Amino acid sequence: MKAKVHITLKNGVLDPQGQAIESALDHLGFSGVGVRVGKYIELELKETSKEKAKVSAEQMCEKLLANTVIEKYSVELAE
């Protein structure tokens, strides 16, 4: 089973990488675009139960993949 994990900065956390991209887009003529940069991770899990797979992926996020002090995450399962 595949887990798709999206990790983004929480609201209120400064995003210097997003600001740099936003500035570059503005210089290219794409003004008024707000940019926040995050991470996308695909996990191939051996779990066959969706419930167990989701719990496992969330535990991975809590323990390693996401810095939960400044980041939030979402897990989407696909077969």
Phi and psi restraints in degrees (range 20) as a CNS / XPLOR table:
assign (resid 1 and name C) (resid 2 and name N)
       (resid 2 and name CA) (resid 2 and name C) 1.0 -102.3 20.0 2
assign (resid 2 and name N) (resid 2 and name CA)
       (resid 2 and name C) (resid 3 and name N) 1.0 135.1 20.0 2
assign (resid 2 and name C) (resid 3 and name N)
       (resid 3 and name CA) (resid 3 and name C) 1.0 -113.2 20.0 2
assign (resid 3 and name N) (resid 3 and name CA)
       (resid 3 and name C) (resid 4 and name N) 1.0 128.8 20.0 2
assign (resid 3 and name C) (resid 4 and name N)
       (resid 4 and name CA) (resid 4 and name C) 1.0 -105.1 20.0 2
assign (resid 4 and name N) (resid 4 and name CA)
       (resid 4 and name C) (resid 5 and name N) 1.0 120.4 20.0 2
assign (resid 4 and name C) (resid 5 and name N)
       (resid 5 and name CA) (resid 5 and name C) 1.0 -113.0 20.0 2
assign (resid 5 and name N) (resid 5 and name CA)
       (resid 5 and name C) (resid 6 and name N) 1.0 125.9 20.0 2
assign (resid 5 and name C) (resid 6 and name N)
       (resid 6 and name CA) (resid 6 and name C) 1.0 -111.6 20.0 2
assign (resid 6 and name N) (resid 6 and name CA)
       (resid 6 and name C) (resid 7 and name N) 1.0 125.1 20.0 2
assign (resid 6 and name C) (resid 7 and name N)
       (resid 7 and name CA) (resid 7 and name C) 1.0 -120.9 20.0 2
assign (resid 7 and name N) (resid 7 and name CA)
       (resid 7 and name C) (resid 8 and name N) 1.0 126.2 20.0 2
assign (resid 7 and name C) (resid 8 and name N)
       (resid 8 and name CA) (resid 8 and name C) 1.0 -134.0 20.0 2
assign (resid 8 and name N) (resid 8 and name CA)
       (resid 8 and name C) (resid 9 and name N) 1.0 160.5 20.0 2
assign (resid 8 and name C) (resid 9 and name N)
       (resid 9 and name CA) (resid 9 and name C) 1.0 -71.2 20.0 2
assign (resid 9 and name N) (resid 9 and name CA)
       (resid 9 and name C) (resid 10 and name N) 1.0 144.9 20.0 2
assign (resid 9 and name C) (resid 10 and name N)
       (resid 10 and name CA) (resid 10 and name C) 1.0 -68.3 20.0 2
assign (resid 10 and name N) (resid 10 and name CA)
       (resid 10 and name C) (resid 11 and name N) 1.0 156.4 20.0 2
assign (resid 10 and name C) (resid 11 and name N)
       (resid 11 and name CA) (resid 11 and name C) 1.0 -59.2 20.0 2
assign (resid 11 and name N) (resid 11 and name CA)
       (resid 11 and name C) (resid 12 and name N) 1.0 139.1 20.0 2
assign (resid 11 and name C) (resid 12 and name N)
       (resid 12 and name CA) (resid 12 and name C) 1.0 92.5 20.0 2
assign (resid 12 and name N) (resid 12 and name CA)
       (resid 12 and name C) (resid 13 and name N) 1.0 -12.3 20.0 2
assign (resid 12 and name C) (resid 13 and name N)
       (resid 13 and name CA) (resid 13 and name C) 1.0 -88.1 20.0 2
assign (resid 13 and name N) (resid 13 and name CA)
       (resid 13 and name C) (resid 14 and name N) 1.0 128.6 20.0 2
assign (resid 13 and name C) (resid 14 and name N)
       (resid 14 and name CA) (resid 14 and name C) 1.0 -62.5 20.0 2
assign (resid 14 and name N) (resid 14 and name CA)
       (resid 14 and name C) (resid 15 and name N) 1.0 143.0 20.0 2
assign (resid 14 and name C) (resid 15 and name N)
       (resid 15 and name CA) (resid 15 and name C) 1.0 -126.9 20.0 2
assign (resid 15 and name N) (resid 15 and name CA)
       (resid 15 and name C) (resid 16 and name N) 1.0 82.2 20.0 2
assign (resid 15 and name C) (resid 16 and name N)
       (resid 16 and name CA) (resid 16 and name C) 1.0 -61.9 20.0 2
assign (resid 16 and name N) (resid 16 and name CA)
       (resid 16 and name C) (resid 17 and name N) 1.0 -34.7 20.0 2
assign (resid 16 and name C) (resid 17 and name N)
       (resid 17 and name CA) (resid 17 and name C) 1.0 -66.5 20.0 2
assign (resid 17 and name N) (resid 17 and name CA)
       (resid 17 and name C) (resid 18 and name N) 1.0 -42.8 20.0 2
assign (resid 17 and name C) (resid 18 and name N)
       (resid 18 and name CA) (resid 18 and name C) 1.0 -62.9 20.0 2
assign (resid 18 and name N) (resid 18 and name CA)
       (resid 18 and name C) (resid 19 and name N) 1.0 -39.6 20.0 2
assign (resid 18 and name C) (resid 19 and name N)
       (resid 19 and name CA) (resid 19 and name C) 1.0 -64.9 20.0 2
assign (resid 19 and name N) (resid 19 and name CA)
       (resid 19 and name C) (resid 20 and name N) 1.0 -38.6 20.0 2
assign (resid 19 and name C) (resid 20 and name N)
       (resid 20 and name CA) (resid 20 and name C) 1.0 -64.8 20.0 2
assign (resid 20 and name N) (resid 20 and name CA)
       (resid 20 and name C) (resid 21 and name N) 1.0 -41.7 20.0 2
assign (resid 20 and name C) (resid 21 and name N)
       (resid 21 and name CA) (resid 21 and name C) 1.0 -67.1 20.0 2
assign (resid 21 and name N) (resid 21 and name CA)
       (resid 21 and name C) (resid 22 and name N) 1.0 -41.4 20.0 2
assign (resid 21 and name C) (resid 22 and name N)
       (resid 22 and name CA) (resid 22 and name C) 1.0 -60.1 20.0 2
assign (resid 22 and name N) (resid 22 and name CA)
       (resid 22 and name C) (resid 23 and name N) 1.0 -43.0 20.0 2
assign (resid 22 and name C) (resid 23 and name N)
       (resid 23 and name CA) (resid 23 and name C) 1.0 -64.9 20.0 2
assign (resid 23 and name N) (resid 23 and name CA)
       (resid 23 and name C) (resid 24 and name N) 1.0 -43.2 20.0 2
assign (resid 23 and name C) (resid 24 and name N)
       (resid 24 and name CA) (resid 24 and name C) 1.0 -63.4 20.0 2
assign (resid 24 and name N) (resid 24 and name CA)
       (resid 24 and name C) (resid 25 and name N) 1.0 -41.3 20.0 2
assign (resid 24 and name C) (resid 25 and name N)
       (resid 25 and name CA) (resid 25 and name C) 1.0 -63.7 20.0 2
assign (resid 25 and name N) (resid 25 and name CA)
       (resid 25 and name C) (resid 26 and name N) 1.0 -38.7 20.0 2
assign (resid 25 and name C) (resid 26 and name N)
       (resid 26 and name CA) (resid 26 and name C) 1.0 -62.1 20.0 2
assign (resid 26 and name N) (resid 26 and name CA)
       (resid 26 and name C) (resid 27 and name N) 1.0 -41.1 20.0 2
assign (resid 26 and name C) (resid 27 and name N)
       (resid 27 and name CA) (resid 27 and name C) 1.0 -67.3 20.0 2
assign (resid 27 and name N) (resid 27 and name CA)
       (resid 27 and name C) (resid 28 and name N) 1.0 -24.4 20.0 2
assign (resid 27 and name C) (resid 28 and name N)
       (resid 28 and name CA) (resid 28 and name C) 1.0 -88.2 20.0 2
assign (resid 28 and name N) (resid 28 and name CA)
       (resid 28 and name C) (resid 29 and name N) 1.0 2.2 20.0 2
assign (resid 28 and name C) (resid 29 and name N)
       (resid 29 and name CA) (resid 29 and name C) 1.0 97.5 20.0 2
assign (resid 29 and name N) (resid 29 and name CA)
       (resid 29 and name C) (resid 30 and name N) 1.0 5.5 20.0 2
assign (resid 29 and name C) (resid 30 and name N)
       (resid 30 and name CA) (resid 30 and name C) 1.0 -101.1 20.0 2
assign (resid 30 and name N) (resid 30 and name CA)
       (resid 30 and name C) (resid 31 and name N) 1.0 76.3 20.0 2
assign (resid 30 and name C) (resid 31 and name N)
       (resid 31 and name CA) (resid 31 and name C) 1.0 -85.8 20.0 2
assign (resid 31 and name N) (resid 31 and name CA)
       (resid 31 and name C) (resid 32 and name N) 1.0 157.9 20.0 2
assign (resid 31 and name C) (resid 32 and name N)
       (resid 32 and name CA) (resid 32 and name C) 1.0 78.0 20.0 2
assign (resid 32 and name N) (resid 32 and name CA)
       (resid 32 and name C) (resid 33 and name N) 1.0 19.1 20.0 2
assign (resid 32 and name C) (resid 33 and name N)
       (resid 33 and name CA) (resid 33 and name C) 1.0 -100.7 20.0 2
assign (resid 33 and name N) (resid 33 and name CA)
       (resid 33 and name C) (resid 34 and name N) 1.0 125.2 20.0 2
assign (resid 33 and name C) (resid 34 and name N)
       (resid 34 and name CA) (resid 34 and name C) 1.0 -92.2 20.0 2
assign (resid 34 and name N) (resid 34 and name CA)
       (resid 34 and name C) (resid 35 and name N) 1.0 134.7 20.0 2
assign (resid 34 and name C) (resid 35 and name N)
       (resid 35 and name CA) (resid 35 and name C) 1.0 -127.7 20.0 2
assign (resid 35 and name N) (resid 35 and name CA)
       (resid 35 and name C) (resid 36 and name N) 1.0 131.5 20.0 2
assign (resid 35 and name C) (resid 36 and name N)
       (resid 36 and name CA) (resid 36 and name C) 1.0 -127.6 20.0 2
assign (resid 36 and name N) (resid 36 and name CA)
       (resid 36 and name C) (resid 37 and name N) 1.0 131.9 20.0 2
assign (resid 36 and name C) (resid 37 and name N)
       (resid 37 and name CA) (resid 37 and name C) 1.0 -100.9 20.0 2
assign (resid 37 and name N) (resid 37 and name CA)
       (resid 37 and name C) (resid 38 and name N) 1.0 139.3 20.0 2
assign (resid 37 and name C) (resid 38 and name N)
       (resid 38 and name CA) (resid 38 and name C) 1.0 -139.5 20.0 2
assign (resid 38 and name N) (resid 38 and name CA)
       (resid 38 and name C) (resid 39 and name N) 1.0 -163.7 20.0 2
assign (resid 38 and name C) (resid 39 and name N)
       (resid 39 and name CA) (resid 39 and name C) 1.0 -126.9 20.0 2
assign (resid 39 and name N) (resid 39 and name CA)
       (resid 39 and name C) (resid 40 and name N) 1.0 149.0 20.0 2
assign (resid 39 and name C) (resid 40 and name N)
       (resid 40 and name CA) (resid 40 and name C) 1.0 -126.8 20.0 2
assign (resid 40 and name N) (resid 40 and name CA)
       (resid 40 and name C) (resid 41 and name N) 1.0 126.6 20.0 2
assign (resid 40 and name C) (resid 41 and name N)
       (resid 41 and name CA) (resid 41 and name C) 1.0 -130.2 20.0 2
assign (resid 41 and name N) (resid 41 and name CA)
       (resid 41 and name C) (resid 42 and name N) 1.0 132.9 20.0 2
assign (resid 41 and name C) (resid 42 and name N)
       (resid 42 and name CA) (resid 42 and name C) 1.0 -106.1 20.0 2
assign (resid 42 and name N) (resid 42 and name CA)
       (resid 42 and name C) (resid 43 and name N) 1.0 130.5 20.0 2
assign (resid 42 and name C) (resid 43 and name N)
       (resid 43 and name CA) (resid 43 and name C) 1.0 -116.6 20.0 2
assign (resid 43 and name N) (resid 43 and name CA)
       (resid 43 and name C) (resid 44 and name N) 1.0 131.4 20.0 2
assign (resid 43 and name C) (resid 44 and name N)
       (resid 44 and name CA) (resid 44 and name C) 1.0 -99.9 20.0 2
assign (resid 44 and name N) (resid 44 and name CA)
       (resid 44 and name C) (resid 45 and name N) 1.0 108.6 20.0 2
assign (resid 44 and name C) (resid 45 and name N)
       (resid 45 and name CA) (resid 45 and name C) 1.0 -102.8 20.0 2
assign (resid 45 and name N) (resid 45 and name CA)
       (resid 45 and name C) (resid 46 and name N) 1.0 146.9 20.0 2
assign (resid 45 and name C) (resid 46 and name N)
       (resid 46 and name CA) (resid 46 and name C) 1.0 -83.8 20.0 2
assign (resid 46 and name N) (resid 46 and name CA)
       (resid 46 and name C) (resid 47 and name N) 1.0 -9.3 20.0 2
assign (resid 46 and name C) (resid 47 and name N)
       (resid 47 and name CA) (resid 47 and name C) 1.0 -61.0 20.0 2
assign (resid 47 and name N) (resid 47 and name CA)
       (resid 47 and name C) (resid 48 and name N) 1.0 143.2 20.0 2
assign (resid 47 and name C) (resid 48 and name N)
       (resid 48 and name CA) (resid 48 and name C) 1.0 -104.2 20.0 2
assign (resid 48 and name N) (resid 48 and name CA)
       (resid 48 and name C) (resid 49 and name N) 1.0 -19.7 20.0 2
assign (resid 48 and name C) (resid 49 and name N)
       (resid 49 and name CA) (resid 49 and name C) 1.0 -89.7 20.0 2
assign (resid 49 and name N) (resid 49 and name CA)
       (resid 49 and name C) (resid 50 and name N) 1.0 128.8 20.0 2
assign (resid 49 and name C) (resid 50 and name N)
       (resid 50 and name CA) (resid 50 and name C) 1.0 -61.4 20.0 2
assign (resid 50 and name N) (resid 50 and name CA)
       (resid 50 and name C) (resid 51 and name N) 1.0 -40.1 20.0 2
assign (resid 50 and name C) (resid 51 and name N)
       (resid 51 and name CA) (resid 51 and name C) 1.0 -62.5 20.0 2
assign (resid 51 and name N) (resid 51 and name CA)
       (resid 51 and name C) (resid 52 and name N) 1.0 -47.0 20.0 2
assign (resid 51 and name C) (resid 52 and name N)
       (resid 52 and name CA) (resid 52 and name C) 1.0 -66.6 20.0 2
assign (resid 52 and name N) (resid 52 and name CA)
       (resid 52 and name C) (resid 53 and name N) 1.0 -38.5 20.0 2
assign (resid 52 and name C) (resid 53 and name N)
       (resid 53 and name CA) (resid 53 and name C) 1.0 -63.6 20.0 2
assign (resid 53 and name N) (resid 53 and name CA)
       (resid 53 and name C) (resid 54 and name N) 1.0 -42.9 20.0 2
assign (resid 53 and name C) (resid 54 and name N)
       (resid 54 and name CA) (resid 54 and name C) 1.0 -65.6 20.0 2
assign (resid 54 and name N) (resid 54 and name CA)
       (resid 54 and name C) (resid 55 and name N) 1.0 -44.0 20.0 2
assign (resid 54 and name C) (resid 55 and name N)
       (resid 55 and name CA) (resid 55 and name C) 1.0 -61.4 20.0 2
assign (resid 55 and name N) (resid 55 and name CA)
       (resid 55 and name C) (resid 56 and name N) 1.0 -43.1 20.0 2
assign (resid 55 and name C) (resid 56 and name N)
       (resid 56 and name CA) (resid 56 and name C) 1.0 -62.7 20.0 2
assign (resid 56 and name N) (resid 56 and name CA)
       (resid 56 and name C) (resid 57 and name N) 1.0 -46.5 20.0 2
assign (resid 56 and name C) (resid 57 and name N)
       (resid 57 and name CA) (resid 57 and name C) 1.0 -64.1 20.0 2
assign (resid 57 and name N) (resid 57 and name CA)
       (resid 57 and name C) (resid 58 and name N) 1.0 -39.8 20.0 2
assign (resid 57 and name C) (resid 58 and name N)
       (resid 58 and name CA) (resid 58 and name C) 1.0 -65.8 20.0 2
assign (resid 58 and name N) (resid 58 and name CA)
       (resid 58 and name C) (resid 59 and name N) 1.0 -37.8 20.0 2
assign (resid 58 and name C) (resid 59 and name N)
       (resid 59 and name CA) (resid 59 and name C) 1.0 -64.3 20.0 2
assign (resid 59 and name N) (resid 59 and name CA)
       (resid 59 and name C) (resid 60 and name N) 1.0 -38.7 20.0 2
assign (resid 59 and name C) (resid 60 and name N)
       (resid 60 and name CA) (resid 60 and name C) 1.0 -62.2 20.0 2
assign (resid 60 and name N) (resid 60 and name CA)
       (resid 60 and name C) (resid 61 and name N) 1.0 -40.9 20.0 2
assign (resid 60 and name C) (resid 61 and name N)
       (resid 61 and name CA) (resid 61 and name C) 1.0 -64.0 20.0 2
assign (resid 61 and name N) (resid 61 and name CA)
       (resid 61 and name C) (resid 62 and name N) 1.0 -45.9 20.0 2
assign (resid 61 and name C) (resid 62 and name N)
       (resid 62 and name CA) (resid 62 and name C) 1.0 -64.1 20.0 2
assign (resid 62 and name N) (resid 62 and name CA)
       (resid 62 and name C) (resid 63 and name N) 1.0 -37.1 20.0 2
assign (resid 62 and name C) (resid 63 and name N)
       (resid 63 and name CA) (resid 63 and name C) 1.0 -91.2 20.0 2
assign (resid 63 and name N) (resid 63 and name CA)
       (resid 63 and name C) (resid 64 and name N) 1.0 -26.6 20.0 2
assign (resid 63 and name C) (resid 64 and name N)
       (resid 64 and name CA) (resid 64 and name C) 1.0 -143.6 20.0 2
assign (resid 64 and name N) (resid 64 and name CA)
       (resid 64 and name C) (resid 65 and name N) 1.0 -49.0 20.0 2
assign (resid 64 and name C) (resid 65 and name N)
       (resid 65 and name CA) (resid 65 and name C) 1.0 -71.5 20.0 2
assign (resid 65 and name N) (resid 65 and name CA)
       (resid 65 and name C) (resid 66 and name N) 1.0 -34.0 20.0 2
assign (resid 65 and name C) (resid 66 and name N)
       (resid 66 and name CA) (resid 66 and name C) 1.0 -120.2 20.0 2
assign (resid 66 and name N) (resid 66 and name CA)
       (resid 66 and name C) (resid 67 and name N) 1.0 142.6 20.0 2
assign (resid 66 and name C) (resid 67 and name N)
       (resid 67 and name CA) (resid 67 and name C) 1.0 -90.0 20.0 2
assign (resid 67 and name N) (resid 67 and name CA)
       (resid 67 and name C) (resid 68 and name N) 1.0 95.2 20.0 2
assign (resid 67 and name C) (resid 68 and name N)
       (resid 68 and name CA) (resid 68 and name C) 1.0 -68.2 20.0 2
assign (resid 68 and name N) (resid 68 and name CA)
       (resid 68 and name C) (resid 69 and name N) 1.0 -7.4 20.0 2
assign (resid 68 and name C) (resid 69 and name N)
       (resid 69 and name CA) (resid 69 and name C) 1.0 -71.5 20.0 2
assign (resid 69 and name N) (resid 69 and name CA)
       (resid 69 and name C) (resid 70 and name N) 1.0 -39.6 20.0 2
assign (resid 69 and name C) (resid 70 and name N)
       (resid 70 and name CA) (resid 70 and name C) 1.0 -119.8 20.0 2
assign (resid 70 and name N) (resid 70 and name CA)
       (resid 70 and name C) (resid 71 and name N) 1.0 -7.0 20.0 2
assign (resid 70 and name C) (resid 71 and name N)
       (resid 71 and name CA) (resid 71 and name C) 1.0 -122.1 20.0 2
assign (resid 71 and name N) (resid 71 and name CA)
       (resid 71 and name C) (resid 72 and name N) 1.0 151.8 20.0 2
assign (resid 71 and name C) (resid 72 and name N)
       (resid 72 and name CA) (resid 72 and name C) 1.0 -118.5 20.0 2
assign (resid 72 and name N) (resid 72 and name CA)
       (resid 72 and name C) (resid 73 and name N) 1.0 158.4 20.0 2
assign (resid 72 and name C) (resid 73 and name N)
       (resid 73 and name CA) (resid 73 and name C) 1.0 -140.0 20.0 2
assign (resid 73 and name N) (resid 73 and name CA)
       (resid 73 and name C) (resid 74 and name N) 1.0 159.1 20.0 2
assign (resid 73 and name C) (resid 74 and name N)
       (resid 74 and name CA) (resid 74 and name C) 1.0 -136.7 20.0 2
assign (resid 74 and name N) (resid 74 and name CA)
       (resid 74 and name C) (resid 75 and name N) 1.0 145.6 20.0 2
assign (resid 74 and name C) (resid 75 and name N)
       (resid 75 and name CA) (resid 75 and name C) 1.0 -119.2 20.0 2
assign (resid 75 and name N) (resid 75 and name CA)
       (resid 75 and name C) (resid 76 and name N) 1.0 129.2 20.0 2
assign (resid 75 and name C) (resid 76 and name N)
       (resid 76 and name CA) (resid 76 and name C) 1.0 -121.9 20.0 2
assign (resid 76 and name N) (resid 76 and name CA)
       (resid 76 and name C) (resid 77 and name N) 1.0 131.0 20.0 2
assign (resid 76 and name C) (resid 77 and name N)
       (resid 77 and name CA) (resid 77 and name C) 1.0 -99.9 20.0 2
assign (resid 77 and name N) (resid 77 and name CA)
       (resid 77 and name C) (resid 78 and name N) 1.0 141.2 20.0 2
assign (resid 77 and name C) (resid 78 and name N)
       (resid 78 and name CA) (resid 78 and name C) 1.0 -137.7 20.0 2
assign (resid 78 and name N) (resid 78 and name CA)
       (resid 78 and name C) (resid 79 and name N) 1.0 143.9 20.0 2
